[in-house]
């Protein structure tokens, strides 16, 4: 048994736009994260001497700030997604639900 409200939502052009935009944006951020993360892992696997180089006269190596950069990048793209989800995606969702009310 199909729910008429669900059918109305799924046939709404705004719903299709929301799905398309959200999926496209999610895959873009996923691809960026994969490039950054696996790029770092590739550096660890294939160029350890580069990552082991000390910065200045201290004991901190180049790998530490790059690793922290990966973590910061993750936080930044999460914040970007949250900002868009709470803005554009929530606005579209509210319009869809308003149109679906009987």
N, C-alpha and C positions, 0 to 999 in steps of 0.2 A: 504494500500500500504506500503510495507516494504522498508526501505532504505537499499541499498546494503552495504553502509559503516557501518551502525549499525550491520548488519548481520555479516560482516567480523570481526568487533571488538568483537562481542559476541562469535564468534566461535574460536577466537584466544586463544591458550593455556595460553599465558601470561595474558590475561584478566581474565581467570578462576583462575589462580594462584593469581593474584592481589585481586580478590574478596574474595578468600579463606583466604589469609593472613590478609587482612584488617578486615574481619568479625571476624576471630579468635582473632586477637589482640584487636579489639574493645570490644568483649564480655569478654575477660580476664580483661581488664581495668575496664569495667563496674562491673564485679563481685568483683574485689578488692575494688572499691569505695563503693559498696553496703555493703560489710563486714565492712569496716571502719566506714561508716556513721551510719549504723544500729547498729553496735556494740556500738557506742557512744550513740545513742538514747536508746539502751537497758540499758546501764549504768545509764542514767538519769532516766529511768523508774523503774529499779529494785535495784539500789544501790546508792541512793542519798547520804547516809551518807559518802560513799567513796569519791564521787566527792566534797562533802562539807568540807572535811578535809582541814584545812589551811596548807599552805606550810611555814614551819618555824614559825616565830613569827608575820608574816605579815597577811594581810587580804585576800591575793590571795589564792584561793583554788586549789586543784588538777584538778578540772574540767576546769579551764581556760587554762592551757597549753595543756590539752588533746583536748579541742575544737580548739585551735589554730593549734594543730597538724593535725586535720582533714582538716582544711583549707589549710595548707601547703602541705599535702598529695595530695589534689585536684590539687593544682598548679603544683606539681611535676609530677603527672601522665599526666596532660595536656601537659606539656613540653615534656615528653617522647613521647606522641602520635604525637605532632607536629614535633619533630625531625625525627621520623620514617616516617611520612607522607611526609615531605619535602625531605627526602633522598630516601629510598627504594621505597615507593609508587609512588612518582613523577617520579622516574627513570623508573619504570615499565610502568607507564602511557605514558611517552614519547616514549618508545619503541613500545607500542601498537599503538599509533597514527601514528608513523613513518611507521609501517607495514600496516596501514589502508589506507594510501594515495594511490590514484589511479595512 
